[in-house]
């Protein structure tokens, strides 16, 4: 193998290894246990190849070799990081109500907005219609932090074949809902108190995506007496 070809092969292999190592680290996929031994073997193989064909037989000095490897790692790290930054979905998922405090029997207006904060169009999958669901829960307070108590309402939905919702960079996808304060299980008005309004994009079984899914958020409302 000629010197230029061997140097080209070595450079390409270093770039691939650097990119793969950085991608595994940034993406935090530690459960792929086999990936780390594979990457380690790849680095050992690359250095053995370099020593045999680039240093030993072609006479490249150790200083130039170290400089070459350093430049390749910096360059490939920059390219990989840029690709990861551009290609990784970045979402804003917000749920809000038209007011924070309601009189009993008032209709509660709920707005849920998904915004693409990334640099390219991104999509999310849903198998329900609508693709975003909301629900209301009573609250249990443990200290100063409210936690979900009993669910009293959820938006009506139907299951469908899994479909993709694509949003362009900087654009939003908004859905609105109304709750008339009726308990969906007993068909009677809910009582006074603090309620959690939760919004999410459901998984295959219609439940909120596993934490830390970006498609989940909640807000608090208060229902007071009509006086």
C-alpha positions in Angstrom: 0.0 0.0 0.0 1.4 3.4 -1.0 2.2 6.1 1.5 -0.5 8.4 0.4 -3.1 5.7 0.3 -2.1 4.4 3.7 -2.2 7.9 5.1 -5.6 8.5 3.6 -7.0 5.3 5.1 -5.5 6.1 8.5 -6.9 9.7 8.4 -10.4 8.5 7.4 -10.4 5.8 10.1 -9.4 8.3 12.8 -12.2 10.7 11.7 -14.7 7.8 11.8 -13.5 6.7 15.3 -13.5 10.3 16.6 -17.0 11.0 15.3 -18.4 7.7 16.7 -16.8 8.2 20.1 -18.1 11.8 20.3 -21.6 10.7 19.2 -21.8 7.9 21.7 -20.6 10.3 24.5 -23.0 13.1 23.6 -25.9 10.9 23.0 -25.3 9.1 26.3 -26.1 5.6 25.0 -24.2 3.8 27.6 -26.5 0.8 27.5 -24.9 -0.2 24.3 -22.2 -2.0 26.2 -20.7 -3.6 23.0 -20.0 -0.2 21.5 -17.1 0.7 23.9 -15.0 -2.4 23.4 -15.6 -2.0 19.6 -14.4 1.6 19.7 -11.4 0.6 21.9 -10.5 -2.1 19.4 -10.8 0.4 16.5 -8.4 2.8 18.2 -5.9 0.1 18.9 -6.2 -1.2 15.3 -5.7 2.4 13.9 -2.6 3.0 16.0 -1.2 -0.4 15.1 -1.8 0.3 11.4 -0.2 3.7 11.7 2.9 2.3 13.4 3.3 -0.4 10.7 2.6 1.5 7.5 3.1 5.2 8.4 5.8 5.3 11.0 7.8 2.2 10.6 7.9 1.7 6.8 7.4 5.2 5.6 9.6 7.1 8.0 7.1 9.7 9.2 8.5 11.3 12.3 6.7 10.8 15.6 6.2 14.6 16.0 4.5 14.9 12.7 2.4 11.9 13.4 1.2 13.3 16.8 0.4 16.6 15.1 -1.5 14.8 12.3 -3.6 12.8 14.8 -4.3 15.9 16.9 -5.4 17.9 13.8 -7.6 15.0 12.6 -9.3 14.6 16.0 -10.0 18.4 16.3 -11.3 18.6 12.8 -13.5 15.5 13.0 -14.8 16.5 16.5 -15.8 19.9 15.1 -17.6 18.4 12.2 -19.3 15.8 14.4 -20.4 18.3 16.9 -21.8 20.6 14.2 -23.7 17.8 12.6 -25.0 16.7 16.0 -26.1 20.3 16.9 -27.9 20.8 13.5 -29.4 17.3 13.4 -30.6 17.0 17.0 -34.3 17.9 17.5 -34.8 20.8 19.9 -38.4 21.4 21.1 -40.4 23.8 23.2 -43.6 22.2 24.6 -45.8 24.6 26.5 -49.3 24.3 28.0 -51.2 27.4 29.2 -54.7 28.5 30.2 -56.5 31.8 29.4 -56.5 32.5 33.1 -55.0 31.2 36.3 -58.1 31.5 38.5 -61.6 30.5 37.5 -65.0 30.8 39.0 -66.9 27.5 39.3 -68.6 26.5 36.1 -66.5 28.7 33.9 -65.1 27.1 30.7 -61.3 26.7 30.9 -59.5 27.4 27.7 -56.3 25.4 27.3 -53.6 26.0 24.7 -50.7 23.6 23.9 -47.9 24.7 21.6 -45.0 22.7 20.2 -42.3 24.8 18.7 -39.2 23.6 16.7 -36.2 25.3 18.1 -33.8 23.4 15.9 -32.1 24.3 12.6 -33.8 21.9 10.3 -37.4 20.5 10.0 -38.1 17.9 12.7 -41.0 15.5 13.3 -42.7 13.7 16.2 -44.9 10.7 16.0 -48.3 10.2 17.4 -50.9 7.4 17.1 -53.9 9.4 18.5 -56.2 12.0 17.1 -55.6 14.7 18.2 -51.9 14.1 18.4 -51.6 16.1 21.7 -53.6 15.1 24.8 -54.5 17.0 27.9 -55.9 16.1 31.3 -56.8 17.6 34.6 -55.9 16.3 38.1 -56.6 17.2 41.7 -53.5 18.2 43.6 -51.8 16.7 46.7 -49.3 19.0 48.4 -46.3 17.5 50.0 -44.5 20.5 51.4 -44.6 23.3 48.8 -44.6 21.0 45.7 -48.0 20.0 44.2 -48.3 16.4 42.9 -51.0 14.8 40.9 -53.9 13.4 42.9 -57.0 12.0 41.1 -57.6 12.5 37.5 -60.9 14.3 36.9 -60.9 15.0 33.1 -59.0 14.2 29.9 -59.5 15.3 26.3 -61.4 13.0 24.0 -59.2 11.1 21.5 -59.2 8.1 19.2 -56.4 5.8 18.3 -55.2 5.8 14.7 -52.3 4.6 12.7 -49.0 6.1 13.7 -48.5 9.4 11.8 -45.7 12.0 11.8 -46.1 15.7 12.5 -43.4 17.8 10.8 -42.6 21.3 12.0 -40.2 23.7 10.2 -37.4 25.5 12.1 -38.9 28.3 14.2 -42.5 27.3 13.5 -45.1 26.1 15.9 -47.9 23.5 16.1 -50.8 24.6 18.3 -53.8 22.8 19.6 -56.6 24.2 21.8 -58.9 22.4 24.2 -61.9 23.4 26.4 -62.8 21.9 29.8 -66.2 22.9 31.3 -65.1 21.8 34.8 -67.1 18.6 34.6 -65.7 15.5 36.1 -65.5 13.2 33.1 -66.1 10.1 35.3 -69.2 11.3 37.2 -70.5 14.0 34.9 -70.8 16.4 37.9 -68.9 19.7 38.3 -65.6 19.5 40.1 -65.2 21.3 43.4 -63.1 24.3 44.4 -59.4 23.9 44.7 -56.1 23.7 42.8 -55.8 21.5 39.7 -53.0 20.4 37.5 -53.5 20.7 33.8 -51.2 18.3 32.0 -50.4 18.1 28.3 -48.4 15.5 26.5 -47.8 13.6 23.3 -48.8 10.0 24.0 -46.7 7.0 23.3 -48.0 3.8 21.7 -50.4 3.1 24.6 -51.8 6.6 25.0 -49.7 7.4 28.0 -47.2 10.3 28.5 -43.8 9.5 27.0 -41.2 8.3 29.5 -39.3 11.0 31.3 -37.4 13.0 30.2 -39.5 13.3 27.0 -39.7 16.9 25.7 -43.4 16.4 25.0 -44.8 16.8 28.5 -45.6 19.9 30.5 -48.2 21.1 33.1 -49.6 24.2 34.6 -51.7 25.0 37.7 -55.1 26.6 37.9 -57.4 27.5 40.8 -61.2 27.1 40.9 -62.9 29.3 43.4 -66.5 29.7 44.6 -69.0 31.7 42.6 -69.5 33.8 45.7 
